[in-house]
């Protein structure tokens, strides 16, 4: 009986040792996973907004993604000893993805608004933009008042949609800027309302179009990076890099570069 008891005790001791090693292995695996997650910033974007973000056919700054915002995202990550990953999604899904923890930050030519500030925190602004109208070259549209009875195309969730809605005009919204512009090119729309830098890209790619500005109707707006409410640690890291890139002219250089070289 004593021998049996000793054998059972030995077996129990060995089992404890095995469980101990298994526990260490699980802890190490968890630590490794957490470490990898901590060394990566996942940026959400909507890669349908050249020159700020788009999918490149020749290879981008981060995987296949390229543009002003993508270059900024990469610099933010690398300046903090981290790696940037891009999660491409519909623009309207970005703030929800932030709140759900699917992404760490949203960078998508996103305008700071009081409504958005209720659900997310914004970085320091890095770009000043305005809305304009894209029309055909023979169009007589000279101001926003002239498009009241026109077929207006906007991009869903973009500031252009908000502006036209606030004016009380009827419009059709599209998920992609290219789709809205093609409606104009094909004569199914009279005007597309969108950000100036993106409008310049679209008219350079499509003959027969022009830009009409109306500073009285469309106010300047500021782009910034959004993070989840209260994520001050990440926000501070982002702001430090943005301030440096603005001060040394890097963002201005990117804007000039991509204004002439972006592709869809």
HUNORQUI-V254578 format. One record per helix or strand of 3 or more residues. SS is the DSSP state (h for helix, s for strand). FROM is the first residue (numbers start at 1). TO is the last residue. Records with the same first field share a line. If there is no record, write none. Layout:
SS: FROM-TO ; FROM-TO
This chain:
h: 2-38 ; 68-79 ; 91-99 ; 114-117 ; 144-147 ; 159-167 ; 177-185 ; 196-205 ; 232-247 ; 250-261
s: 40-45 ; 53-55 ; 83-88 ; 120-122 ; 127-129 ; 131-136 ; 152-155 ; 172-174 ; 191-195 ; 209-212 ; 221-223 ; 226-228
